[in-house]
């Protein structure tokens, strides 16, 4: 009884603190409340642009499929983590393979950019986490735009099953993420797996506060889970090592903690993460805007984009929180985020040759970042590339088609290009 009473007092105190940060408490972290509201109105009044309608239909199709999916949990995996508990998240590193020269294949060896199918199945949780977070995000957005309660009901059920229900909840740690047989049960790089908990789940949780069926006990349970996850991110050896990563990994760590800072109403944490990212830009972005550490990879285009995805997300969150201006920050070479976007923008056109080694490239995935920059900076700096973007998937794998659909969604449904007139 005392424990329940104490938890109730703590939760009441948290709600009081949230009220003192009213601008943040009910505002979205990565998405724009005003942009979403504008798009929702356009859809309702049947004056949305064709690109917006196409993106909405694709989202609704994804959400309808998600309605049919079973509830997902880390306890569904076949492998059992070294802890002995399937409640602990477990994934295998994608670029590591058995050593064919060894009878037992151990230790596994690294082949950068070559994805081992063993890391992408039901044995572990990597694919499951991505699918779960994608479903929750799609369902939540479909509910927001359509008002149909069935979408919110399924999103809420998925969240409760993954995070809250004692039988199926995930323990708030990534101790066994991106393990490599024969080398480590879990590695610092595995912290990257948690990025979807920031970019997809945080905004979904905030939106669902307005949904019928989401109650104070759900909110309290998620607040507790996120608080414990933040504690792990700040104290575990693996996470602290990831914070020092020089490449995109370090920036995605910062995005995660900034998102937790937003959700848990800790604005000082967001400022700390902006400062951490700024310290890395000293060597991440060259004078010409290129990213040497990412260009050194076998998937150089993907990782150049991937690092900018993290930086733009953090810059947007920092701007909302008044936690620094990462958009305009420049290093000693007078280079920063805008210079890096300038460097990449022409390669959003797949007809332009990417002059670096790269196993894969989908140029249009840059468009949401360029559009976000224009919207935040109130500029048409990247309109040339945005207007000529082709969101019609052609001659691509299923995963690449998914990337194109997502790029159109982020550009034309979750926001609108700067200066876009309704219905045009």
Secondary structure, DSSP 8 states (H G I E B T S, - for coil): -HHHHHHHHHHHHHHHHHHHTHHHHTS-SSS-HHHHHHHHHHHHTT---HHHHHHHHHHHHHHHHHHHS----GGG-SS--TTS-TTS-EEE-TTEE--TTSTT--S-EE-TT---GGGSSTTSSHHHHHHHHHHHHHHHHHHHHH--HHHHHHHHHHHIIIII-TTT---S--TEEEEBTTTBSS-GGGGGGGHHIIIIIIHHHHHHTTSTT--HHHHHHHHHHHHHHHHHHHH-HHHHHHHT-SSHHHHHHHHHHHHHHHHTT-HHHHHHHHHHHHHHHHHHS-TTS--HHHHTSTBHHHHHHHHHHHHHHHHHHHHHHT---TTT-B-TTS-BHHHHHHHHHGGGSTTS---S-BS---GGGGHHHHHHHHHHHT--TTHHHHHT---S--S--HHHHHHHHHHHHHHHTSS--TT--TT-
